[in-house]
Amino acid sequence: MNIIDTALAGVKLIEPSVHGDQRGFFMESYNERDFHEQGLLNRFIQDNHSLSAEVGVLRGLHYQLNPKAQTKLVRVTAGEIYDVVVDLRRGSSTFGRWQGFHLSVSNKLQLLVPQGFAHGFCTLTPNTEVQYKVDEYYSPEHDRGIAWNDPALAIDWPTSTPILSDKDSKHPLLADAENNFVYEG
Ligand SMILES: Cc1cn([C@H]2C[C@H](O)[C@@H](COP(=O)(O)OP(=O)(O)O[C@H]3O[C@@H](C)C(=O)[C@@H](O)[C@H]3O)O2)c(=O)[nH]c1=O
Protein backbone atom coordinates (compact mmCIF):
# COMPACT_ATOMS: atom_id res chain seq x y z
CA MET A 1 0.00 0.00 0.00
CA ASN A 2 1.27 3.40 -1.00
CA ILE A 3 0.01 6.63 0.56
CA ILE A 4 0.31 9.77 -1.54
CA ASP A 5 -0.11 13.28 -0.09
CA THR A 6 -2.11 15.79 -2.09
CA ALA A 7 -2.19 19.59 -2.31
CA LEU A 8 -4.69 19.68 0.59
CA ALA A 9 -3.34 18.73 4.03
CA GLY A 10 -4.94 15.51 5.26
CA VAL A 11 -6.37 14.44 1.90
CA LYS A 12 -4.54 11.30 0.76
CA LEU A 13 -4.58 8.98 -2.20
CA ILE A 14 -4.19 5.33 -1.26
CA GLU A 15 -2.68 2.97 -3.79
CA PRO A 16 -3.37 -0.61 -2.68
CA SER A 17 -1.04 -3.52 -3.44
CA VAL A 18 -2.71 -5.47 -6.22
CA HIS A 19 -1.73 -9.13 -6.73
CA GLY A 20 -2.52 -10.10 -10.30
CA ASP A 21 -2.34 -13.60 -11.74
CA GLN A 22 -3.93 -15.62 -14.55
CA ARG A 23 -7.24 -15.67 -12.69
CA GLY A 24 -7.49 -11.93 -12.23
CA PHE A 25 -6.34 -10.07 -9.11
CA PHE A 26 -6.53 -10.01 -5.34
CA MET A 27 -6.16 -6.97 -3.13
CA GLU A 28 -6.86 -5.96 0.42
CA SER A 29 -9.28 -3.08 -0.07
CA TYR A 30 -8.87 -2.08 3.60
CA ASN A 31 -6.54 -3.21 6.37
CA GLU A 32 -6.94 -1.40 9.69
CA ARG A 33 -3.51 -2.43 10.99
CA ASP A 34 -1.72 -1.01 7.92
CA PHE A 35 -3.69 2.22 8.17
CA HIS A 36 -2.89 2.55 11.88
CA GLU A 37 0.82 1.91 11.21
CA GLN A 38 0.73 4.85 8.78
CA GLY A 39 -0.89 7.09 11.39
CA LEU A 40 -4.36 6.90 9.83
CA LEU A 41 -6.26 6.14 13.00
CA ASN A 42 -9.86 6.40 11.89
CA ARG A 43 -12.31 3.76 13.01
CA PHE A 44 -14.63 3.10 10.11
CA ILE A 45 -18.11 2.05 11.24
CA GLN A 46 -20.34 2.27 8.16
CA ASP A 47 -19.88 1.09 4.56
CA ASN A 48 -21.78 2.82 1.75
CA HIS A 49 -22.40 1.78 -1.83
CA SER A 50 -24.04 3.78 -4.62
CA LEU A 51 -24.85 3.10 -8.24
CA SER A 52 -25.18 5.93 -10.73
CA ALA A 53 -26.77 4.73 -13.94
CA GLU A 54 -25.75 7.46 -16.33
CA VAL A 55 -22.66 9.40 -17.33
CA GLY A 56 -22.73 12.90 -15.82
CA VAL A 57 -24.47 12.06 -12.55
CA LEU A 58 -23.09 14.50 -9.98
CA ARG A 59 -23.53 13.78 -6.27
CA GLY A 60 -22.37 16.58 -3.97
CA LEU A 61 -20.97 18.60 -2.50
CA HIS A 62 -21.76 16.94 0.83
CA TYR A 63 -20.56 17.03 4.42
CA GLN A 64 -21.88 16.51 7.93
CA LEU A 65 -21.49 19.15 10.63
CA ASN A 66 -19.73 18.44 13.93
CA PRO A 67 -20.16 16.44 16.07
CA LYS A 68 -21.19 14.09 13.25
CA ALA A 69 -18.45 15.00 10.75
CA GLN A 70 -17.24 12.05 8.70
CA THR A 71 -13.92 10.86 7.35
CA LYS A 72 -14.56 9.01 4.07
CA LEU A 73 -12.48 6.38 2.31
CA VAL A 74 -13.77 6.33 -1.26
CA ARG A 75 -13.20 3.83 -4.06
CA VAL A 76 -14.77 2.85 -7.34
CA THR A 77 -15.78 -0.75 -8.04
CA ALA A 78 -17.36 -0.20 -11.47
CA GLY A 79 -16.53 2.53 -13.96
CA GLU A 80 -14.80 5.84 -13.27
CA ILE A 81 -15.52 9.08 -11.42
CA TYR A 82 -14.06 12.54 -11.12
CA ASP A 83 -13.93 12.90 -7.34
CA VAL A 84 -13.72 16.36 -5.76
CA VAL A 85 -12.95 17.59 -2.27
CA VAL A 86 -13.30 21.16 -0.95
CA ASP A 87 -11.48 22.37 2.16
CA LEU A 88 -14.07 23.80 4.61
CA ARG A 89 -11.71 24.13 7.58
CA ARG A 90 -11.71 27.69 8.87
CA GLY A 91 -8.15 28.81 9.50
CA SER A 92 -6.73 26.41 6.91
CA SER A 93 -4.39 28.06 4.40
CA THR A 94 -6.31 26.17 1.71
CA PHE A 95 -9.84 27.06 2.93
CA GLY A 96 -12.21 27.09 -0.06
CA ARG A 97 -9.75 25.34 -2.35
CA TRP A 98 -10.75 22.21 -4.23
CA GLN A 99 -8.87 19.31 -5.79
CA GLY A 100 -10.10 16.64 -8.19
CA PHE A 101 -9.01 13.04 -8.69
CA HIS A 102 -9.81 10.31 -11.18
CA LEU A 103 -10.81 7.14 -9.33
CA SER A 104 -11.67 4.06 -11.36
CA VAL A 105 -12.12 0.32 -11.21
CA SER A 106 -8.91 0.13 -13.25
CA ASN A 107 -6.59 2.36 -11.22
CA LYS A 108 -8.07 1.12 -7.89
CA LEU A 109 -7.06 4.37 -6.18
CA GLN A 110 -8.83 5.25 -2.96
CA LEU A 111 -9.32 8.77 -1.66
CA LEU A 112 -9.16 9.55 2.05
CA VAL A 113 -11.39 12.58 2.68
CA PRO A 114 -10.88 13.97 6.20
CA GLN A 115 -13.48 15.63 8.38
CA GLY A 116 -13.86 19.28 7.42
CA PHE A 117 -14.08 18.67 3.68
CA ALA A 118 -17.07 18.72 1.36
CA HIS A 119 -17.07 15.80 -1.05
CA GLY A 120 -18.71 15.14 -4.40
CA PHE A 121 -18.20 13.23 -7.60
CA CYS A 122 -19.29 13.13 -11.22
CA THR A 123 -19.57 9.86 -13.11
CA LEU A 124 -17.55 9.39 -16.28
CA THR A 125 -19.04 6.00 -17.19
CA PRO A 126 -22.50 4.39 -17.20
CA ASN A 127 -23.38 2.13 -14.25
CA THR A 128 -20.70 3.54 -11.98
CA GLU A 129 -20.47 2.03 -8.52
CA VAL A 130 -18.82 3.88 -5.65
CA GLN A 131 -18.15 2.31 -2.27
CA TYR A 132 -16.86 4.16 0.75
CA LYS A 133 -16.25 3.69 4.41
CA VAL A 134 -17.17 6.40 6.95
CA ASP A 135 -16.15 6.86 10.58
CA GLU A 136 -19.41 8.43 11.75
CA TYR A 137 -22.98 7.34 11.15
CA TYR A 138 -25.25 9.13 8.70
CA SER A 139 -27.10 11.91 10.47
CA PRO A 140 -29.76 13.70 8.38
CA GLU A 141 -29.87 16.58 10.93
CA HIS A 142 -26.16 17.27 10.37
CA ASP A 143 -26.20 16.62 6.63
CA ARG A 144 -25.24 19.75 4.64
CA GLY A 145 -24.27 20.67 1.09
CA ILE A 146 -22.62 23.36 -1.00
CA ALA A 147 -23.60 24.23 -4.54
CA TRP A 148 -21.61 22.13 -7.01
CA ASN A 149 -21.37 25.15 -9.33
CA ASP A 150 -20.48 27.85 -6.78
CA PRO A 151 -18.52 30.38 -8.87
CA ALA A 152 -16.27 31.11 -5.89
CA LEU A 153 -15.09 27.49 -6.01
CA ALA A 154 -14.88 27.32 -9.83
CA ILE A 155 -14.64 23.53 -9.89
CA ASP A 156 -13.65 22.22 -13.29
CA TRP A 157 -16.33 19.49 -13.52
CA PRO A 158 -16.36 17.23 -16.59
CA THR A 159 -19.83 18.54 -17.53
CA SER A 160 -21.71 21.81 -17.14
CA THR A 161 -25.11 20.05 -17.30
CA PRO A 162 -24.93 17.27 -14.70
CA ILE A 163 -27.76 15.00 -13.56
CA LEU A 164 -28.56 16.07 -9.99
CA SER A 165 -30.85 15.01 -7.17
CA ASP A 166 -33.47 17.55 -6.19
CA LYS A 167 -31.52 18.11 -2.95
CA ASP A 168 -28.24 18.72 -4.77
CA SER A 169 -29.78 21.39 -7.00
CA LYS A 170 -30.63 23.57 -3.97
CA HIS A 171 -27.47 23.80 -1.86
CA PRO A 172 -26.17 27.23 -0.76
CA LEU A 173 -22.97 28.87 -1.90
CA LEU A 174 -19.89 28.33 0.26
CA ALA A 175 -20.13 31.93 1.50
CA ASP A 176 -23.64 31.24 2.85
CA ALA A 177 -23.09 27.67 4.04
CA GLU A 178 -23.05 26.56 7.65
CA ASN A 179 -19.62 25.34 8.70
CA ASN A 180 -18.24 24.57 12.15
CA PHE A 181 -14.88 23.07 11.22
CA VAL A 182 -11.74 24.59 12.67
CA TYR A 183 -8.33 23.75 11.22
CA GLU A 184 -6.14 21.98 13.73
CA GLY A 185 -3.07 21.44 11.57
C1 LIG B 1 -25.55 9.24 2.75
C2 LIG B 1 -26.70 8.35 3.25
C3 LIG B 1 -27.95 8.43 2.67
N1 LIG B 1 -28.95 7.66 3.13
C4 LIG B 1 -30.29 7.76 2.48
C5 LIG B 1 -30.89 9.16 2.51
C6 LIG B 1 -31.66 9.22 1.20
O1 LIG B 1 -32.96 8.70 1.39
C7 LIG B 1 -30.91 8.30 0.28
C8 LIG B 1 -30.02 9.02 -0.72
O2 LIG B 1 -29.21 9.94 -0.01
P1 LIG B 1 -28.36 11.03 -0.75
O3 LIG B 1 -29.16 11.65 -1.83
O4 LIG B 1 -27.79 11.96 0.28
O5 LIG B 1 -27.20 10.15 -1.40
P2 LIG B 1 -25.87 10.65 -2.14
O6 LIG B 1 -26.20 11.88 -2.93
O7 LIG B 1 -25.25 9.53 -2.83
O8 LIG B 1 -24.98 11.10 -0.89
C9 LIG B 1 -23.62 10.78 -0.81
O9 LIG B 1 -22.91 11.62 -1.69
C10 LIG B 1 -21.48 11.48 -1.66
C11 LIG B 1 -20.88 12.50 -2.59
C12 LIG B 1 -20.93 11.52 -0.29
O10 LIG B 1 -19.86 12.07 -0.02
C13 LIG B 1 -21.68 10.74 0.73
O11 LIG B 1 -21.21 11.02 2.04
C14 LIG B 1 -23.16 10.99 0.65
O12 LIG B 1 -23.44 12.32 1.06
O13 LIG B 1 -30.13 7.43 1.11
C15 LIG B 1 -28.77 6.77 4.15
O14 LIG B 1 -29.71 6.04 4.56
N2 LIG B 1 -27.52 6.65 4.71
C16 LIG B 1 -26.49 7.42 4.29
O15 LIG B 1 -25.35 7.28 4.84
The ligand as a Gaussian input file, in Angstrom:
#p B3LYP/6-31G(d) Opt

LIG

0 1
 C      -25.546000       9.235000       2.751000
 C      -26.697000       8.350000       3.245000
 C      -27.949000       8.435000       2.671000
 N      -28.954000       7.660000       3.127000
 C      -30.288000       7.764000       2.482000
 C      -30.889000       9.164000       2.507000
 C      -31.656000       9.222000       1.202000
 O      -32.961000       8.700000       1.389000
 C      -30.912000       8.299000       0.280000
 C      -30.021000       9.023000      -0.720000
 O      -29.207000       9.939000      -0.010000
 P      -28.357000      11.032000      -0.755000
 O      -29.164000      11.649000      -1.833000
 O      -27.794000      11.963000       0.284000
 O      -27.199000      10.146000      -1.403000
 P      -25.869000      10.655000      -2.140000
 O      -26.198000      11.880000      -2.926000
 O      -25.249000       9.531000      -2.829000
 O      -24.980000      11.102000      -0.888000
 C      -23.617000      10.782000      -0.810000
 O      -22.906000      11.623000      -1.689000
 C      -21.485000      11.477000      -1.659000
 C      -20.883000      12.496000      -2.593000
 C      -20.928000      11.517000      -0.290000
 O      -19.861000      12.068000      -0.025000
 C      -21.680000      10.737000       0.734000
 O      -21.213000      11.016000       2.035000
 C      -23.162000      10.989000       0.650000
 O      -23.438000      12.319000       1.061000
 O      -30.133000       7.434000       1.107000
 C      -28.775000       6.767000       4.149000
 O      -29.712000       6.045000       4.562000
 N      -27.524000       6.650000       4.715000
 C      -26.494000       7.415000       4.294000
 O      -25.346000       7.279000       4.843000

